[in-house]
Amino acid sequence: MTDFGLEQTVLDCAPHSCVSRATGEDEEVLFVVAGRGELRLGDERHALEPETGVNLGPGEEYEV
């Protein structure tokens, strides 16, 4: 049996700001409630808008 947990964190990003994060040993799921932005994952860029979600694997560094 594998131990796992679920943690919820709310990121409230100011307009035109950038938050750098890393997933560590666990996965992360991002869900956009309101507003628009961009996910930067390595050289890739992905649009974020309300009602969209992203699943990030362990060990990934990203910016929102």
C-alpha positions as CSV (number, residue, x, y, z in Angstrom):
1,M,0.0,0.0,0.0
2,T,1.3,3.4,-0.9
3,D,0.9,6.4,1.3
4,F,-0.4,9.5,-0.4
5,G,-1.9,12.8,0.5
6,L,-3.9,15.6,-1.0
7,E,-3.0,19.2,-0.4
8,Q,-4.8,22.3,-1.7
9,T,-3.1,25.6,-2.3
10,V,-4.6,28.7,-3.8
11,L,-2.4,30.9,-5.9
12,D,-3.7,34.4,-6.3
13,C,-1.5,36.0,-9.0
14,A,-1.5,39.7,-9.6
15,P,-1.9,40.9,-13.2
16,H,1.4,40.8,-15.1
17,S,3.2,38.9,-12.4
18,C,5.0,35.5,-12.4
19,V,5.2,32.8,-9.8
20,S,7.9,30.1,-10.1
21,R,7.1,26.7,-8.6
22,A,8.3,23.1,-8.7
23,T,6.3,19.9,-8.0
24,G,8.9,18.1,-5.9
25,E,8.2,14.4,-5.5
26,D,4.5,14.6,-6.0
27,E,2.1,15.5,-8.8
28,E,0.2,18.8,-8.9
29,V,-3.0,19.7,-10.5
30,L,-3.6,23.4,-11.4
31,F,-7.2,24.6,-12.0
32,V,-8.0,28.1,-13.1
33,V,-11.1,29.6,-11.5
34,A,-11.0,33.1,-12.9
35,G,-8.7,35.2,-15.0
36,R,-6.3,34.3,-17.8
37,G,-2.6,33.6,-17.9
38,E,0.1,31.4,-19.2
39,L,1.8,28.3,-17.9
40,R,5.5,28.0,-18.8
41,L,6.9,24.5,-18.6
42,G,10.4,24.4,-20.0
43,D,10.3,25.9,-23.5
44,E,6.6,25.2,-23.8
45,R,3.9,27.9,-23.2
46,H,0.3,27.0,-22.6
47,A,-2.7,29.4,-22.3
48,L,-4.6,29.3,-19.0
49,E,-8.2,30.5,-18.8
50,P,-11.2,29.9,-16.6
51,E,-12.4,26.3,-16.2
52,T,-9.1,24.8,-17.5
53,G,-6.8,22.4,-15.6
54,V,-3.3,21.1,-15.9
55,N,-1.7,17.9,-14.4
56,L,2.0,18.2,-13.7
57,G,4.2,15.2,-12.9
58,P,6.8,14.9,-10.2
59,G,10.0,16.9,-10.6
60,E,8.6,19.5,-12.9
61,E,9.6,23.2,-12.6
62,Y,7.1,25.7,-14.0
63,E,6.0,29.3,-14.0
64,V,2.4,30.7,-13.9
